Amino acid sequence: MSKITAPSVRSSKVRNGSDPLVMVTAYDAPSARMADEAGVDLILVGDSVAMVVLGYDDTLQVTVDDLVHHTAAVARAKPGPFVVSDLPWMSYHLGVDDTVRNAARLIRAGAQAVKLEGGRKRVRHIEAIADAEIPVMGHLGLTPQSMHQMGGFKVQGKTSEAALALVADAKAIVAAGCFSIVLEGVPDAVAKMITDSVDVPTIGIGAGADCDGQVLVFHDVLGIEDRVAPKFVRRYASLKADGVAGLTAFAADVRTRAFPSEAETYHLSSSEADALQLYGGGKLSS
Ligand code: KIV
């Protein structure tokens, strides 16, 4: 397979004959290796790490330091897929210099591109990042970093006015330099309208089948997270259930002394065992 790059992603439009892009989140070396071996196109070191790994209720709690830490862990696996890292909340809201410095930290940690949320009001930040030669992915629709403004994790673009605003946002961020756009939590007709309006690929999550690719969160797609199942998630494995079953069997084996077995145990040579016996005996008798 040829190496995936920002330009190759940028030109991956289904309407031009490309296969849909496959993106999955990963936050550490083992998950990056799994994504690599599965042959996905892109790995997203998402700020969803806050919720699925770090136990927070929303994504607002993670910092650039957190994303640098997880990006570096993914990069150490040297995965084949193209690695995109999320700029977390407040890392691109204070000014363009600060934004570019934060984007550069993610690149130095091993990302090949960064992602940020928002439409027209993010244009100058996107331009500044692109001017620093860093590929930028946009993220429109249900943008979890705006959860308080949106009144929760709610599907966006449900009125014609809101849908047209999203189309305008998409055109603006592409003109500013985005090489692709994540569309999250929007009706399929709106996702299609956006996909048809831009010449960069859209990657959907809860945005229907007409996007140029699909992304799911690692812990959702593999069933590590089994508490909430949003409508758009399809589980392809039950790793939480498999893990609990495995740990239950381990606990039972320890308690019944079925673990460890002879084969799982290191033994001294018989001469060293004899010598130790003598030494122990000497000490005991003194
Ligand atoms: O952080 C994340 O996992 C994301 C995806 C939902 C696209 O941004």
Boltz pocket constraint, residues with backbone or C-beta under 6 A from the ligand:
constraints:
  - pocket:
      binder: B
      contacts: [[A, 25], [A, 44], [A, 45], [A, 46], [A, 47], [A, 48], [A, 49], [A, 86], [A, 139], [A, 182], [A, 184], [A, 205], [A, 215], [A, 217]]
      max_distance: 6.0
